[in-house]
Amino acid sequence: MQLTSPSRASGGWLSIPAVIALIVIGANSRDDTVQAVSIILGIVTFFVGVIGGVIGARIVIPSRIEHPYLWIRGAGREFLATLSAAR
């Protein structure tokens, strides 16, 4: 059973090579402008990757909670089939 799509879950992981590349470019550059730009872009890319990874990796999202019931969004049929019937 696959709970999240690979394209959504991998969004955060794809930013890691970009952050590493920006760090290497900034560390090897002799120009102060290139260093500053690569540092700023690296920080922005890092936070975008973290936020994208957290949002993309969500399995189910609660849409409404009233005791004793819970309404959820984002659950596939395979996941719902594993749950016991409501009593």
N, CA, C and O atoms as a Maestro MAE file, in Angstrom:
{
 s_m_m2io_version
 :::
 2.0.0
}

f_m_ct {
 s_m_title
 :::
 protein
 m_atom[348] {
  # First column is atom index #
  i_m_mmod_type
  r_m_x_coord
  r_m_y_coord
  r_m_z_coord
  i_m_residue_number
  s_m_chain_name
  s_m_pdb_residue_name
  s_m_pdb_atom_name
  i_m_atomic_number
  :::
  1 25 0.845 -1.179 0.000 1 A "MET " " N  " 7
  2 3 0.000 0.000 0.000 1 A "MET " " CA " 6
  3 2 0.887 1.237 0.000 1 A "MET " " C  " 6
  4 15 1.798 1.351 0.820 1 A "MET " " O  " 8
  5 25 0.629 2.147 -0.899 2 A "GLN " " N  " 7
  6 3 1.391 3.378 -0.996 2 A "GLN " " CA " 6
  7 2 0.545 4.505 -0.426 2 A "GLN " " C  " 6
  8 15 -0.565 4.750 -0.898 2 A "GLN " " O  " 8
  9 25 1.064 5.195 0.593 3 A "LEU " " N  " 7
  10 3 0.273 6.201 1.280 3 A "LEU " " CA " 6
  11 2 0.411 7.585 0.662 3 A "LEU " " C  " 6
  12 15 -0.533 8.373 0.719 3 A "LEU " " O  " 8
  13 25 1.550 7.900 0.079 4 A "THR " " N  " 7
  14 3 1.721 9.189 -0.585 4 A "THR " " CA " 6
  15 2 2.289 8.952 -1.966 4 A "THR " " C  " 6
  16 15 2.950 7.942 -2.207 4 A "THR " " O  " 8
  17 25 2.040 9.867 -2.862 5 A "SER " " N  " 7
  18 3 2.594 9.717 -4.206 5 A "SER " " CA " 6
  19 2 4.078 10.053 -4.165 5 A "SER " " C  " 6
  20 15 4.485 10.946 -3.421 5 A "SER " " O  " 8
  21 25 4.898 9.352 -4.953 6 A "PRO " " N  " 7
  22 3 6.335 9.611 -4.925 6 A "PRO " " CA " 6
  23 2 6.686 11.047 -5.292 6 A "PRO " " C  " 6
  24 15 7.647 11.599 -4.756 6 A "PRO " " O  " 8
  25 25 5.930 11.658 -6.188 7 A "SER " " N  " 7
  26 3 6.254 13.024 -6.584 7 A "SER " " CA " 6
  27 2 6.012 14.009 -5.450 7 A "SER " " C  " 6
  28 15 6.761 14.977 -5.317 7 A "SER " " O  " 8
  29 25 5.006 13.797 -4.644 8 A "ARG " " N  " 7
  30 3 4.744 14.698 -3.516 8 A "ARG " " CA " 6
  31 2 5.739 14.482 -2.399 8 A "ARG " " C  " 6
  32 15 6.216 15.449 -1.805 8 A "ARG " " O  " 8
  33 25 6.062 13.240 -2.098 9 A "ALA " " N  " 7
  34 3 6.944 12.958 -0.970 9 A "ALA " " CA " 6
  35 2 8.387 13.310 -1.270 9 A "ALA " " C  " 6
  36 15 9.150 13.570 -0.340 9 A "ALA " " O  " 8
  37 25 8.794 13.329 -2.536 10 A "SER " " N  " 7
  38 3 10.196 13.569 -2.857 10 A "SER " " CA " 6
  39 2 10.514 15.047 -3.016 10 A "SER " " C  " 6
  40 15 11.674 15.387 -3.248 10 A "SER " " O  " 8
  41 25 9.548 15.933 -2.904 11 A "GLY " " N  " 7
  42 3 9.795 17.357 -3.090 11 A "GLY " " CA " 6
  43 2 10.832 17.919 -2.150 11 A "GLY " " C  " 6
  44 15 11.669 18.720 -2.566 11 A "GLY " " O  " 8
  45 25 10.798 17.524 -0.899 12 A "GLY " " N  " 7
  46 3 11.778 18.018 0.073 12 A "GLY " " CA " 6
  47 2 13.162 17.455 -0.154 12 A "GLY " " C  " 6
  48 15 14.160 18.145 0.059 12 A "GLY " " O  " 8
  49 25 13.232 16.204 -0.585 13 A "TRP " " N  " 7
  50 3 14.543 15.566 -0.796 13 A "TRP " " CA " 6
  51 2 15.266 16.132 -2.001 13 A "TRP " " C  " 6
  52 15 16.497 16.124 -2.035 13 A "TRP " " O  " 8
  53 25 14.542 16.619 -2.982 14 A "LEU " " N  " 7
  54 3 15.172 17.145 -4.187 14 A "LEU " " CA " 6
  55 2 15.910 18.460 -3.939 14 A "LEU " " C  " 6
  56 15 16.766 18.843 -4.736 14 A "LEU " " O  " 8
  57 25 15.595 19.146 -2.862 15 A "SER " " N  " 7
  58 3 16.273 20.408 -2.575 15 A "SER " " CA " 6
  59 2 17.661 20.196 -1.971 15 A "SER " " C  " 6
  60 15 18.475 21.119 -1.970 15 A "SER " " O  " 8
  61 25 17.944 19.005 -1.463 16 A "ILE " " N  " 7
  62 3 19.241 18.752 -0.828 16 A "ILE " " CA " 6
  63 2 20.401 18.913 -1.806 16 A "ILE " " C  " 6
  64 15 21.368 19.594 -1.464 16 A "ILE " " O  " 8
  65 25 20.361 18.324 -3.013 17 A "PRO " " N  " 7
  66 3 21.484 18.557 -3.944 17 A "PRO " " CA " 6
  67 2 21.636 20.027 -4.330 17 A "PRO " " C  " 6
  68 15 22.755 20.502 -4.526 17 A "PRO " " O  " 8
  69 25 20.526 20.745 -4.441 18 A "ALA " " N  " 7
  70 3 20.606 22.163 -4.789 18 A "ALA " " CA " 6
  71 2 21.282 22.958 -3.676 18 A "ALA " " C  " 6
  72 15 22.102 23.833 -3.951 18 A "ALA " " O  " 8
  73 25 20.947 22.661 -2.428 19 A "VAL " " N  " 7
  74 3 21.572 23.352 -1.296 19 A "VAL " " CA " 6
  75 2 23.062 23.038 -1.250 19 A "VAL " " C  " 6
  76 15 23.874 23.937 -1.028 19 A "VAL " " O  " 8
  77 25 23.432 21.780 -1.456 20 A "ILE " " N  " 7
  78 3 24.849 21.398 -1.445 20 A "ILE " " CA " 6
  79 2 25.594 22.101 -2.577 20 A "ILE " " C  " 6
  80 15 26.709 22.584 -2.378 20 A "ILE " " O  " 8
  81 25 24.990 22.160 -3.756 21 A "ALA " " N  " 7
  82 3 25.635 22.836 -4.889 21 A "ALA " " CA " 6
  83 2 25.835 24.317 -4.602 21 A "ALA " " C  " 6
  84 15 26.884 24.874 -4.928 21 A "ALA " " O  " 8
  85 25 24.848 24.955 -4.000 22 A "LEU " " N  " 7
  86 3 24.984 26.380 -3.676 22 A "LEU " " CA " 6
  87 2 26.063 26.614 -2.627 22 A "LEU " " C  " 6
  88 15 26.777 27.614 -2.686 22 A "LEU " " O  " 8
  89 25 26.187 25.699 -1.664 23 A "ILE " " N  " 7
  90 3 27.249 25.829 -0.659 23 A "ILE " " CA " 6
  91 2 28.618 25.696 -1.308 23 A "ILE " " C  " 6
  92 15 29.528 26.466 -0.999 23 A "ILE " " O  " 8
  93 25 28.771 24.734 -2.198 24 A "VAL " " N  " 7
  94 3 30.055 24.523 -2.882 24 A "VAL " " CA " 6
  95 2 30.394 25.722 -3.764 24 A "VAL " " C  " 6
  96 15 31.540 26.170 -3.779 24 A "VAL " " O  " 8
  97 25 29.417 26.243 -4.496 25 A "ILE " " N  " 7
  98 3 29.650 27.409 -5.348 25 A "ILE " " CA " 6
  99 2 30.068 28.613 -4.506 25 A "ILE " " C  " 6
  100 15 31.002 29.335 -4.853 25 A "ILE " " O  " 8
  101 25 29.368 28.814 -3.403 26 A "GLY " " N  " 7
  102 3 29.703 29.942 -2.541 26 A "GLY " " CA " 6
  103 2 31.063 29.803 -1.888 26 A "GLY " " C  " 6
  104 15 31.786 30.788 -1.741 26 A "GLY " " O  " 8
  105 25 31.419 28.586 -1.494 27 A "ALA " " N  " 7
  106 3 32.702 28.370 -0.827 27 A "ALA " " CA " 6
  107 2 33.873 28.497 -1.796 27 A "ALA " " C  " 6
  108 15 34.959 28.915 -1.396 27 A "ALA " " O  " 8
  109 25 33.668 28.146 -3.056 28 A "ASN " " N  " 7
  110 3 34.766 28.177 -4.029 28 A "ASN " " CA " 6
  111 2 34.859 29.489 -4.807 28 A "ASN " " C  " 6
  112 15 35.787 29.672 -5.594 28 A "ASN " " O  " 8
  113 25 33.933 30.384 -4.603 29 A "SER " " N  " 7
  114 3 33.939 31.630 -5.353 29 A "SER " " CA " 6
  115 2 34.823 32.666 -4.657 29 A "SER " " C  " 6
  116 15 34.886 32.731 -3.429 29 A "SER " " O  " 8
  117 25 35.502 33.470 -5.472 30 A "ARG " " N  " 7
  118 3 36.317 34.560 -4.927 30 A "ARG " " CA " 6
  119 2 35.566 35.880 -4.969 30 A "ARG " " C  " 6
  120 15 35.999 36.869 -4.377 30 A "ARG " " O  " 8
  121 25 34.452 35.891 -5.662 31 A "ASP " " N  " 7
  122 3 33.650 37.109 -5.793 31 A "ASP " " CA " 6
  123 2 32.680 37.190 -4.608 31 A "ASP " " C  " 6
  124 15 31.954 36.238 -4.324 31 A "ASP " " O  " 8
  125 25 32.679 38.342 -3.920 32 A "ASP " " N  " 7
  126 3 31.809 38.511 -2.751 32 A "ASP " " CA " 6
  127 2 30.330 38.477 -3.127 32 A "ASP " " C  " 6
  128 15 29.505 37.985 -2.357 32 A "ASP " " O  " 8
  129 25 29.993 38.995 -4.305 33 A "THR " " N  " 7
  130 3 28.597 39.002 -4.732 33 A "THR " " CA " 6
  131 2 28.093 37.581 -4.962 33 A "THR " " C  " 6
  132 15 26.979 37.247 -4.558 33 A "THR " " O  " 8
  133 25 28.892 36.751 -5.601 34 A "VAL " " N  " 7
  134 3 28.495 35.360 -5.851 34 A "VAL " " CA " 6
  135 2 28.361 34.613 -4.529 34 A "VAL " " C  " 6
  136 15 27.449 33.803 -4.365 34 A "VAL " " O  " 8
  137 25 29.253 34.876 -3.594 35 A "GLN " " N  " 7
  138 3 29.151 34.230 -2.279 35 A "GLN " " CA " 6
  139 2 27.866 34.620 -1.573 35 A "GLN " " C  " 6
  140 15 27.165 33.762 -1.037 35 A "GLN " " O  " 8
  141 25 27.551 35.912 -1.569 36 A "ALA " " N  " 7
  142 3 26.343 36.379 -0.882 36 A "ALA " " CA " 6
  143 2 25.086 35.824 -1.537 36 A "ALA " " C  " 6
  144 15 24.169 35.376 -0.848 36 A "ALA " " O  " 8
  145 25 25.041 35.851 -2.864 37 A "VAL " " N  " 7
  146 3 23.859 35.357 -3.575 37 A "VAL " " CA " 6
  147 2 23.682 33.861 -3.346 37 A "VAL " " C  " 6
  148 15 22.560 33.399 -3.136 37 A "VAL " " O  " 8
  149 25 24.771 33.097 -3.384 38 A "SER " " N  " 7
  150 3 24.646 31.649 -3.179 38 A "SER " " CA " 6
  151 2 24.241 31.317 -1.747 38 A "SER " " C  " 6
  152 15 23.508 30.354 -1.524 38 A "SER " " O  " 8
  153 25 24.702 32.093 -0.784 39 A "ILE " " N  " 7
  154 3 24.285 31.863 0.604 39 A "ILE " " CA " 6
  155 2 22.791 32.151 0.764 39 A "ILE " " C  " 6
  156 15 22.066 31.363 1.372 39 A "ILE " " O  " 8
  157 25 22.337 33.269 0.224 40 A "ILE " " N  " 7
  158 3 20.912 33.617 0.331 40 A "ILE " " CA " 6
  159 2 20.052 32.590 -0.390 40 A "ILE " " C  " 6
  160 15 19.040 32.142 0.149 40 A "ILE " " O  " 8
  161 25 20.443 32.210 -1.607 41 A "LEU " " N  " 7
  162 3 19.678 31.197 -2.345 41 A "LEU " " CA " 6
  163 2 19.714 29.843 -1.642 41 A "LEU " " C  " 6
  164 15 18.725 29.110 -1.661 41 A "LEU " " O  " 8
  165 25 20.835 29.508 -1.027 42 A "GLY " " N  " 7
  166 3 20.925 28.254 -0.284 42 A "GLY " " CA " 6
  167 2 19.981 28.221 0.904 42 A "GLY " " C  " 6
  168 15 19.329 27.209 1.158 42 A "GLY " " O  " 8
  169 25 19.908 29.330 1.632 43 A "ILE " " N  " 7
  170 3 19.000 29.401 2.787 43 A "ILE " " CA " 6
  171 2 17.551 29.322 2.335 43 A "ILE " " C  " 6
  172 15 16.751 28.597 2.926 43 A "ILE " " O  " 8
  173 25 17.212 30.066 1.290 44 A "VAL " " N  " 7
  174 3 15.834 30.047 0.778 44 A "VAL " " CA " 6
  175 2 15.476 28.655 0.259 44 A "VAL " " C  " 6
  176 15 14.389 28.148 0.538 44 A "VAL " " O  " 8
  177 25 16.387 28.037 -0.494 45 A "THR " " N  " 7
  178 3 16.144 26.690 -1.020 45 A "THR " " CA " 6
  179 2 15.975 25.675 0.100 45 A "THR " " C  " 6
  180 15 15.139 24.777 0.005 45 A "THR " " O  " 8
  181 25 16.763 25.813 1.160 46 A "PHE " " N  " 7
  182 3 16.648 24.897 2.298 46 A "PHE " " CA " 6
  183 2 15.255 24.984 2.919 46 A "PHE " " C  " 6
  184 15 14.608 23.960 3.139 46 A "PHE " " O  " 8
  185 25 14.791 26.211 3.202 47 A "PHE " " N  " 7
  186 3 13.491 26.350 3.849 47 A "PHE " " CA " 6
  187 2 12.335 25.958 2.932 47 A "PHE " " C  " 6
  188 15 11.345 25.390 3.393 47 A "PHE " " O  " 8
  189 25 12.453 26.255 1.645 48 A "VAL " " N  " 7
  190 3 11.420 25.819 0.700 48 A "VAL " " CA " 6
  191 2 11.366 24.290 0.659 48 A "VAL " " C  " 6
  192 15 10.282 23.707 0.606 48 A "VAL " " O  " 8
  193 25 12.525 23.646 0.684 49 A "GLY " " N  " 7
  194 3 12.568 22.182 0.694 49 A "GLY " " CA " 6
  195 2 11.968 21.586 1.954 49 A "GLY " " C  " 6
  196 15 11.250 20.588 1.893 49 A "GLY " " O  " 8
  197 25 12.261 22.195 3.098 50 A "VAL " " N  " 7
  198 3 11.698 21.693 4.362 50 A "VAL " " CA " 6
  199 2 10.183 21.847 4.371 50 A "VAL " " C  " 6
  200 15 9.463 20.914 4.728 50 A "VAL " " O  " 8
  201 25 9.702 23.012 3.981 51 A "ILE " " N  " 7
  202 3 8.253 23.242 3.962 51 A "ILE " " CA " 6
  203 2 7.576 22.336 2.937 51 A "ILE " " C  " 6
  204 15 6.526 21.754 3.211 51 A "ILE " " O  " 8
  205 25 8.178 22.222 1.762 52 A "GLY " " N  " 7
  206 3 7.617 21.341 0.741 52 A "GLY " " CA " 6
  207 2 7.614 19.881 1.167 52 A "GLY " " C  " 6
  208 15 6.678 19.143 0.857 52 A "GLY " " O  " 8
  209 25 8.653 19.463 1.874 53 A "GLY " " N  " 7
  210 3 8.708 18.089 2.365 53 A "GLY " " CA " 6
  211 2 7.662 17.804 3.419 53 A "GLY " " C  " 6
  212 15 7.052 16.735 3.420 53 A "GLY " " O  " 8
  213 25 7.450 18.747 4.311 54 A "VAL " " N  " 7
  214 3 6.441 18.560 5.365 54 A "VAL " " CA " 6
  215 2 5.042 18.528 4.774 54 A "VAL " " C  " 6
  216 15 4.228 17.683 5.148 54 A "VAL " " O  " 8
  217 25 4.761 19.428 3.869 55 A "ILE " " N  " 7
  218 3 3.426 19.468 3.264 55 A "ILE " " CA " 6
  219 2 3.207 18.264 2.352 55 A "ILE " " C  " 6
  220 15 2.126 17.677 2.351 55 A "ILE " " O  " 8
  221 25 4.224 17.896 1.580 56 A "GLY " " N  " 7
  222 3 4.084 16.791 0.644 56 A "GLY " " CA " 6
  223 2 4.025 15.427 1.295 56 A "GLY " " C  " 6
  224 15 3.490 14.490 0.703 56 A "GLY " " O  " 8
  225 25 4.559 15.290 2.496 57 A "ALA " " N  " 7
  226 3 4.611 13.989 3.148 57 A "ALA " " CA " 6
  227 2 3.388 13.696 4.017 57 A "ALA " " C  " 6
  228 15 3.309 12.628 4.624 57 A "ALA " " O  " 8
  229 25 2.447 14.616 4.085 58 A "ARG " " N  " 7
  230 3 1.247 14.356 4.888 58 A "ARG " " CA " 6
  231 2 0.471 13.193 4.296 58 A "ARG " " C  " 6
  232 15 0.286 13.116 3.082 58 A "ARG " " O  " 8
  233 25 0.028 12.309 5.137 59 A "ILE " " N  " 7
  234 3 -0.709 11.132 4.683 59 A "ILE " " CA " 6
  235 2 -2.201 11.441 4.655 59 A "ILE " " C  " 6
  236 15 -2.839 11.337 3.607 59 A "ILE " " O  " 8
  237 25 -2.745 11.811 5.777 60 A "VAL " " N  " 7
  238 3 -4.153 12.204 5.853 60 A "VAL " " CA " 6
  239 2 -4.238 13.535 6.582 60 A "VAL " " C  " 6
  240 15 -3.368 13.881 7.381 60 A "VAL " " O  " 8
  241 25 -5.302 14.274 6.292 61 A "ILE " " N  " 7
  242 3 -5.486 15.600 6.871 61 A "ILE " " CA " 6
  243 2 -6.834 15.632 7.575 61 A "ILE " " C  " 6
  244 15 -7.859 15.364 6.948 61 A "ILE " " O  " 8
  245 25 -6.853 15.957 8.872 62 A "PRO " " N  " 7
  246 3 -8.162 16.060 9.538 62 A "PRO " " CA " 6
  247 2 -8.902 17.293 9.035 62 A "PRO " " C  " 6
  248 15 -8.344 18.390 9.005 62 A "PRO " " O  " 8
  249 25 -10.155 17.111 8.642 63 A "SER " " N  " 7
  250 3 -10.940 18.249 8.173 63 A "SER " " CA " 6
  251 2 -11.957 18.703 9.215 63 A "SER " " C  " 6
  252 15 -12.363 19.865 9.225 63 A "SER " " O  " 8
  253 25 -12.367 17.791 10.086 64 A "ARG " " N  " 7
  254 3 -13.317 18.150 11.147 64 A "ARG " " CA " 6
  255 2 -13.206 17.136 12.269 64 A "ARG " " C  " 6
  256 15 -13.095 15.936 12.019 64 A "ARG " " O  " 8
  257 25 -13.235 17.614 13.501 65 A "ILE " " N  " 7
  258 3 -13.153 16.729 14.665 65 A "ILE " " CA " 6
  259 2 -14.284 17.096 15.617 65 A "ILE " " C  " 6
  260 15 -14.352 18.217 16.122 65 A "ILE " " O  " 8
  261 25 -15.161 16.139 15.851 66 A "GLU " " N  " 7
  262 3 -16.231 16.278 16.844 66 A "GLU " " CA " 6
  263 2 -16.286 14.967 17.605 66 A "GLU " " C  " 6
  264 15 -16.456 13.904 17.006 66 A "GLU " " O  " 8
  265 25 -16.146 15.034 18.893 67 A "HIS " " N  " 7
  266 3 -16.120 13.814 19.704 67 A "HIS " " CA " 6
  267 2 -17.375 13.002 19.473 67 A "HIS " " C  " 6
  268 15 -18.459 13.572 19.592 67 A "HIS " " O  " 8
  269 25 -17.325 11.766 19.166 68 A "PRO " " N  " 7
  270 3 -16.230 10.822 18.978 68 A "PRO " " CA " 6
  271 2 -15.859 10.592 17.512 68 A "PRO " " C  " 6
  272 15 -15.277 9.556 17.189 68 A "PRO " " O  " 8
  273 25 -16.177 11.525 16.624 69 A "TYR " " N  " 7
  274 3 -15.957 11.315 15.190 69 A "TYR " " CA " 6
  275 2 -14.804 12.166 14.672 69 A "TYR " " C  " 6
  276 15 -14.469 13.215 15.223 69 A "TYR " " O  " 8
  277 25 -14.209 11.665 13.586 70 A "LEU " " N  " 7
  278 3 -13.123 12.374 12.923 70 A "LEU " " CA " 6
  279 2 -13.325 12.268 11.418 70 A "LEU " " C  " 6
  280 15 -13.444 11.165 10.885 70 A "LEU " " O  " 8
  281 25 -13.363 13.390 10.738 71 A "TRP " " N  " 7
  282 3 -13.452 13.425 9.286 71 A "TRP " " CA " 6
  283 2 -12.054 13.704 8.745 71 A "TRP " " C  " 6
  284 15 -11.377 14.634 9.182 71 A "TRP " " O  " 8
  285 25 -11.636 12.883 7.787 72 A "ILE " " N  " 7
  286 3 -10.296 13.050 7.227 72 A "ILE " " CA " 6
  287 2 -10.360 13.205 5.711 72 A "ILE " " C  " 6
  288 15 -11.281 12.716 5.056 72 A "ILE " " O  " 8
  289 25 -9.353 13.901 5.166 73 A "ARG " " N  " 7
  290 3 -9.210 14.048 3.716 73 A "ARG " " CA " 6
  291 2 -7.864 13.459 3.318 73 A "ARG " " C  " 6
  292 15 -6.950 13.374 4.138 73 A "ARG " " O  " 8
  293 25 -7.747 13.057 2.074 74 A "GLY " " N  " 7
  294 3 -6.486 12.577 1.549 74 A "GLY " " CA " 6
  295 2 -6.246 11.089 1.706 74 A "GLY " " C  " 6
  296 15 -5.182 10.598 1.330 74 A "GLY " " O  " 8
  297 25 -7.202 10.360 2.248 75 A "ALA " " N  " 7
  298 3 -7.024 8.922 2.442 75 A "ALA " " CA " 6
  299 2 -7.504 8.173 1.198 75 A "ALA " " C  " 6
  300 15 -8.583 8.451 0.674 75 A "ALA " " O  " 8
  301 25 -6.703 7.232 0.739 76 A "GLY " " N  " 7
  302 3 -7.081 6.412 -0.405 76 A "GLY " " CA " 6
  303 2 -7.950 5.241 0.017 76 A "GLY " " C  " 6
  304 15 -8.104 4.969 1.208 76 A "GLY " " O  " 8
  305 25 -8.507 4.561 -0.943 77 A "ARG " " N  " 7
  306 3 -9.380 3.414 -0.659 77 A "ARG " " CA " 6
  307 2 -8.621 2.291 0.054 77 A "ARG " " C  " 6
  308 15 -9.175 1.629 0.931 77 A "ARG " " O  " 8
  309 25 -7.360 2.076 -0.318 78 A "GLU " " N  " 7
  310 3 -6.570 1.012 0.316 78 A "GLU " " CA " 6
  311 2 -6.395 1.289 1.813 78 A "GLU " " C  " 6
  312 15 -6.489 0.375 2.631 78 A "GLU " " O  " 8
  313 25 -6.142 2.549 2.164 79 A "PHE " " N  " 7
  314 3 -5.996 2.906 3.575 79 A "PHE " " CA " 6
  315 2 -7.313 2.743 4.314 79 A "PHE " " C  " 6
  316 15 -7.344 2.201 5.419 79 A "PHE " " O  " 8
  317 25 -8.395 3.206 3.715 80 A "LEU " " N  " 7
  318 3 -9.699 3.097 4.371 80 A "LEU " " CA " 6
  319 2 -10.113 1.638 4.560 80 A "LEU " " C  " 6
  320 15 -10.813 1.326 5.523 80 A "LEU " " O  " 8
  321 25 -9.702 0.746 3.675 81 A "ALA " " N  " 7
  322 3 -10.051 -0.663 3.803 81 A "ALA " " CA " 6
  323 2 -9.359 -1.306 4.994 81 A "ALA " " C  " 6
  324 15 -9.826 -2.336 5.481 81 A "ALA " " O  " 8
  325 25 -8.266 -0.737 5.479 82 A "THR " " N  " 7
  326 3 -7.572 -1.310 6.637 82 A "THR " " CA " 6
  327 2 -8.205 -0.926 7.971 82 A "THR " " C  " 6
  328 15 -7.887 -1.517 9.003 82 A "THR " " O  " 8
  329 25 -9.091 0.049 7.954 83 A "LEU " " N  " 7
  330 3 -9.729 0.509 9.187 83 A "LEU " " CA " 6
  331 2 -10.931 -0.358 9.524 83 A "LEU " " C  " 6
  332 15 -11.600 -0.892 8.638 83 A "LEU " " O  " 8
  333 25 -11.196 -0.489 10.822 84 A "SER " " N  " 7
  334 3 -12.374 -1.260 11.226 84 A "SER " " CA " 6
  335 2 -13.635 -0.427 10.971 84 A "SER " " C  " 6
  336 15 -13.579 0.799 10.871 84 A "SER " " O  " 8
  337 25 -14.752 -1.110 10.870 85 A "ALA " " N  " 7
  338 3 -16.025 -0.436 10.616 85 A "ALA " " CA " 6
  339 2 -16.430 0.373 11.836 85 A "ALA " " C  " 6
  340 15 -16.137 -0.008 12.969 85 A "ALA " " O  " 8
  341 25 -17.108 1.497 11.599 86 A "ALA " " N  " 7
  342 3 -17.590 2.339 12.705 86 A "ALA " " CA " 6
  343 2 -18.673 1.606 13.467 86 A "ALA " " C  " 6
  344 15 -19.467 0.862 12.892 86 A "ALA " " O  " 8
  345 25 -18.692 1.825 14.749 87 A "ARG " " N  " 7
  346 3 -19.695 1.138 15.599 87 A "ARG " " CA " 6
  347 2 -20.723 2.114 16.068 87 A "ARG " " C  " 6
  348 15 -21.647 1.738 16.789 87 A "ARG " " O  " 8
  :::
 }
 m_bond[347] {
  # First column is bond index #
  i_m_from
  i_m_to
  i_m_order
  :::
  1 1 2 1
  2 2 3 1
  3 3 4 2
  4 3 5 1
  5 5 6 1
  6 6 7 1
  7 7 8 2
  8 7 9 1
  9 9 10 1
  10 10 11 1
  11 11 12 2
  12 11 13 1
  13 13 14 1
  14 14 15 1
  15 15 16 2
  16 15 17 1
  17 17 18 1
  18 18 19 1
  19 19 20 2
  20 19 21 1
  21 21 22 1
  22 22 23 1
  23 23 24 2
  24 23 25 1
  25 25 26 1
  26 26 27 1
  27 27 28 2
  28 27 29 1
  29 29 30 1
  30 30 31 1
  31 31 32 2
  32 31 33 1
  33 33 34 1
  34 34 35 1
  35 35 36 2
  36 35 37 1
  37 37 38 1
  38 38 39 1
  39 39 40 2
  40 39 41 1
  41 41 42 1
  42 42 43 1
  43 43 44 2
  44 43 45 1
  45 45 46 1
  46 46 47 1
  47 47 48 2
  48 47 49 1
  49 49 50 1
  50 50 51 1
  51 51 52 2
  52 51 53 1
  53 53 54 1
  54 54 55 1
  55 55 56 2
  56 55 57 1
  57 57 58 1
  58 58 59 1
  59 59 60 2
  60 59 61 1
  61 61 62 1
  62 62 63 1
  63 63 64 2
  64 63 65 1
  65 65 66 1
  66 66 67 1
  67 67 68 2
  68 67 69 1
  69 69 70 1
  70 70 71 1
  71 71 72 2
  72 71 73 1
  73 73 74 1
  74 74 75 1
  75 75 76 2
  76 75 77 1
  77 77 78 1
  78 78 79 1
  79 79 80 2
  80 79 81 1
  81 81 82 1
  82 82 83 1
  83 83 84 2
  84 83 85 1
  85 85 86 1
  86 86 87 1
  87 87 88 2
  88 87 89 1
  89 89 90 1
  90 90 91 1
  91 91 92 2
  92 91 93 1
  93 93 94 1
  94 94 95 1
  95 95 96 2
  96 95 97 1
  97 97 98 1
  98 98 99 1
  99 99 100 2
  100 99 101 1
  101 101 102 1
  102 102 103 1
  103 103 104 2
  104 103 105 1
  105 105 106 1
  106 106 107 1
  107 107 108 2
  108 107 109 1
  109 109 110 1
  110 110 111 1
  111 111 112 2
  112 111 113 1
  113 113 114 1
  114 114 115 1
  115 115 116 2
  116 115 117 1
  117 117 118 1
  118 118 119 1
  119 119 120 2
  120 119 121 1
  121 121 122 1
  122 122 123 1
  123 123 124 2
  124 123 125 1
  125 125 126 1
  126 126 127 1
  127 127 128 2
  128 127 129 1
  129 129 130 1
  130 130 131 1
  131 131 132 2
  132 131 133 1
  133 133 134 1
  134 134 135 1
  135 135 136 2
  136 135 137 1
  137 137 138 1
  138 138 139 1
  139 139 140 2
  140 139 141 1
  141 141 142 1
  142 142 143 1
  143 143 144 2
  144 143 145 1
  145 145 146 1
  146 146 147 1
  147 147 148 2
  148 147 149 1
  149 149 150 1
  150 150 151 1
  151 151 152 2
  152 151 153 1
  153 153 154 1
  154 154 155 1
  155 155 156 2
  156 155 157 1
  157 157 158 1
  158 158 159 1
  159 159 160 2
  160 159 161 1
  161 161 162 1
  162 162 163 1
  163 163 164 2
  164 163 165 1
  165 165 166 1
  166 166 167 1
  167 167 168 2
  168 167 169 1
  169 169 170 1
  170 170 171 1
  171 171 172 2
  172 171 173 1
  173 173 174 1
  174 174 175 1
  175 175 176 2
  176 175 177 1
  177 177 178 1
  178 178 179 1
  179 179 180 2
  180 179 181 1
  181 181 182 1
  182 182 183 1
  183 183 184 2
  184 183 185 1
  185 185 186 1
  186 186 187 1
  187 187 188 2
  188 187 189 1
  189 189 190 1
  190 190 191 1
  191 191 192 2
  192 191 193 1
  193 193 194 1
  194 194 195 1
  195 195 196 2
  196 195 197 1
  197 197 198 1
  198 198 199 1
  199 199 200 2
  200 199 201 1
  201 201 202 1
  202 202 203 1
  203 203 204 2
  204 203 205 1
  205 205 206 1
  206 206 207 1
  207 207 208 2
  208 207 209 1
  209 209 210 1
  210 210 211 1
  211 211 212 2
  212 211 213 1
  213 213 214 1
  214 214 215 1
  215 215 216 2
  216 215 217 1
  217 217 218 1
  218 218 219 1
  219 219 220 2
  220 219 221 1
  221 221 222 1
  222 222 223 1
  223 223 224 2
  224 223 225 1
  225 225 226 1
  226 226 227 1
  227 227 228 2
  228 227 229 1
  229 229 230 1
  230 230 231 1
  231 231 232 2
  232 231 233 1
  233 233 234 1
  234 234 235 1
  235 235 236 2
  236 235 237 1
  237 237 238 1
  238 238 239 1
  239 239 240 2
  240 239 241 1
  241 241 242 1
  242 242 243 1
  243 243 244 2
  244 243 245 1
  245 245 246 1
  246 246 247 1
  247 247 248 2
  248 247 249 1
  249 249 250 1
  250 250 251 1
  251 251 252 2
  252 251 253 1
  253 253 254 1
  254 254 255 1
  255 255 256 2
  256 255 257 1
  257 257 258 1
  258 258 259 1
  259 259 260 2
  260 259 261 1
  261 261 262 1
  262 262 263 1
  263 263 264 2
  264 263 265 1
  265 265 266 1
  266 266 267 1
  267 267 268 2
  268 267 269 1
  269 269 270 1
  270 270 271 1
  271 271 272 2
  272 271 273 1
  273 273 274 1
  274 274 275 1
  275 275 276 2
  276 275 277 1
  277 277 278 1
  278 278 279 1
  279 279 280 2
  280 279 281 1
  281 281 282 1
  282 282 283 1
  283 283 284 2
  284 283 285 1
  285 285 286 1
  286 286 287 1
  287 287 288 2
  288 287 289 1
  289 289 290 1
  290 290 291 1
  291 291 292 2
  292 291 293 1
  293 293 294 1
  294 294 295 1
  295 295 296 2
  296 295 297 1
  297 297 298 1
  298 298 299 1
  299 299 300 2
  300 299 301 1
  301 301 302 1
  302 302 303 1
  303 303 304 2
  304 303 305 1
  305 305 306 1
  306 306 307 1
  307 307 308 2
  308 307 309 1
  309 309 310 1
  310 310 311 1
  311 311 312 2
  312 311 313 1
  313 313 314 1
  314 314 315 1
  315 315 316 2
  316 315 317 1
  317 317 318 1
  318 318 319 1
  319 319 320 2
  320 319 321 1
  321 321 322 1
  322 322 323 1
  323 323 324 2
  324 323 325 1
  325 325 326 1
  326 326 327 1
  327 327 328 2
  328 327 329 1
  329 329 330 1
  330 330 331 1
  331 331 332 2
  332 331 333 1
  333 333 334 1
  334 334 335 1
  335 335 336 2
  336 335 337 1
  337 337 338 1
  338 338 339 1
  339 339 340 2
  340 339 341 1
  341 341 342 1
  342 342 343 1
  343 343 344 2
  344 343 345 1
  345 345 346 1
  346 346 347 1
  347 347 348 2
  :::
 }
}
